[in-house]
Amino acid sequence: MPGSPVLEELLGGLATIARADHAIHPAEIAYLQQVAAIFGFEGTAFRGVLQRHLGLAASLDDPYGILEMAPTASDADLKAAYLRLVKEHHPDRLMAEGLPAEAIGLATETLASINTAWDKIKRERGIS
């Protein structure tokens, strides 16, 4: 299991700072990858964090990456991943953990990208 939702929000905040000049430079990605590894986000989990927080790789075009799943995953596995991510990133849960308003705002955006990804997958696969 990847790092905690709190650490993901922190990593997402760092990614947002990296994007502040409207470009993400390779050195910034390398730095974020190092921090992500320390936080427990590697490989697919790291790409999912970037997609959820920055929309990298056109997040709407890669809903599977946002859910940290392969396109070959079963419907049940995709739904389980979706529910896990919603639980981890729900703003109410993070608010109860005492995160500041800025982190709650980032979590709200992250949850929106997770919901959009799941909606797209459901439409593509005909899942009700």
C-alpha positions as CSV (number, residue, x, y, z in Angstrom):
1,M,0.0,0.0,0.0
2,P,1.4,3.4,-0.9
3,G,2.1,6.2,1.5
4,S,-0.6,7.9,3.6
5,P,-3.2,10.3,2.2
6,V,-1.7,13.1,4.3
7,L,1.7,12.5,2.8
8,E,0.1,12.4,-0.7
9,E,-1.5,15.8,0.0
10,L,1.9,17.1,1.0
11,L,3.5,15.7,-2.2
12,G,0.6,17.1,-4.2
13,G,1.3,20.5,-2.6
14,L,5.0,20.3,-3.6
15,A,3.9,19.3,-7.1
16,T,1.7,22.3,-7.3
17,I,4.6,24.6,-6.2
18,A,6.7,23.0,-9.0
19,R,4.0,23.9,-11.5
20,A,3.7,27.5,-10.3
21,D,5.8,28.7,-13.2
22,H,3.4,26.9,-15.6
23,A,6.0,24.3,-16.4
24,I,7.3,21.2,-14.8
25,H,11.0,20.8,-15.4
26,P,12.8,17.4,-15.4
27,A,14.8,18.3,-12.3
28,E,11.5,19.1,-10.5
29,I,10.1,15.7,-11.5
30,A,13.3,14.0,-10.2
31,Y,13.0,15.8,-6.9
32,L,9.3,14.9,-6.6
33,Q,10.2,11.3,-7.4
34,Q,12.8,11.3,-4.6
35,V,10.3,12.7,-2.1
36,A,7.6,10.3,-3.3
37,A,9.9,7.3,-2.7
38,I,10.6,8.5,0.9
39,F,6.9,8.9,1.4
40,G,6.2,5.4,0.0
41,F,4.9,6.3,-3.5
42,E,6.8,4.6,-6.2
43,G,6.1,3.6,-9.8
44,T,2.4,3.5,-10.6
45,A,1.5,5.1,-7.2
46,F,3.8,8.1,-8.0
47,R,2.3,8.5,-11.5
48,G,-1.1,8.4,-10.0
49,V,-0.2,11.1,-7.5
50,L,1.0,13.4,-10.3
51,Q,-2.0,12.7,-12.4
52,R,-4.5,13.4,-9.6
53,H,-2.7,16.5,-8.4
54,L,-1.4,18.0,-11.7
55,G,-3.4,16.4,-14.4
56,L,-0.2,15.2,-16.0
57,A,-0.5,12.9,-19.0
58,A,-4.0,14.4,-19.6
59,S,-5.6,12.8,-16.6
60,L,-9.0,12.5,-18.4
61,D,-7.3,10.4,-21.1
62,D,-5.7,8.1,-18.5
63,P,-8.3,7.3,-15.9
64,Y,-6.6,4.0,-15.1
65,G,-3.4,5.9,-14.0
66,I,-5.4,8.0,-11.7
67,L,-6.8,4.9,-10.0
68,E,-3.3,3.4,-10.0
69,M,-4.5,0.4,-12.0
70,A,-3.8,-1.2,-15.4
71,P,-6.4,-1.1,-18.2
72,T,-6.5,-4.9,-18.0
73,A,-7.7,-4.8,-14.4
74,S,-11.1,-6.4,-13.6
75,D,-14.2,-4.2,-13.0
76,A,-14.2,-5.4,-9.4
77,D,-10.5,-4.5,-8.9
78,L,-11.1,-1.1,-10.4
79,K,-14.1,-0.4,-8.2
80,A,-12.1,-1.5,-5.1
81,A,-9.2,0.9,-6.1
82,Y,-11.7,3.7,-6.7
83,L,-13.4,3.2,-3.2
84,R,-10.0,3.0,-1.5
85,L,-8.8,6.3,-3.1
86,V,-12.1,8.0,-2.3
87,K,-11.8,6.9,1.4
88,E,-8.1,8.0,1.5
89,H,-8.7,11.4,-0.1
90,H,-12.2,12.4,1.2
91,P,-11.9,16.0,2.5
92,D,-14.1,15.2,5.5
93,R,-11.8,12.5,6.6
94,L,-8.7,14.7,6.2
95,M,-10.4,17.6,8.0
96,A,-11.1,15.2,10.9
97,E,-7.3,14.5,10.9
98,G,-6.7,18.2,11.4
99,L,-5.3,19.1,8.0
100,P,-5.3,22.8,7.2
101,A,-7.8,24.4,4.8
102,E,-5.2,24.5,2.0
103,A,-4.8,20.8,2.2
104,I,-8.5,20.2,2.3
105,G,-8.8,22.3,-0.9
106,L,-6.2,20.1,-2.6
107,A,-8.0,17.0,-1.4
108,T,-11.2,18.3,-2.9
109,E,-9.5,18.7,-6.3
110,T,-7.9,15.3,-6.0
111,L,-11.3,13.7,-5.1
112,A,-12.8,15.4,-8.2
113,S,-10.1,13.9,-10.5
114,I,-10.7,10.4,-8.9
115,N,-14.5,10.7,-9.5
116,T,-14.0,11.9,-13.1
117,A,-11.6,8.9,-13.8
118,W,-14.1,6.4,-12.3
119,D,-17.0,7.9,-14.2
120,K,-15.0,7.6,-17.5
121,I,-14.1,4.0,-16.8
122,K,-17.7,3.2,-15.9
123,R,-18.9,4.7,-19.2
124,E,-16.2,2.9,-21.3
125,R,-16.9,-0.5,-19.7
126,G,-20.7,-0.1,-19.2
127,I,-20.4,-0.5,-15.4
128,S,-23.5,0.7,-13.5
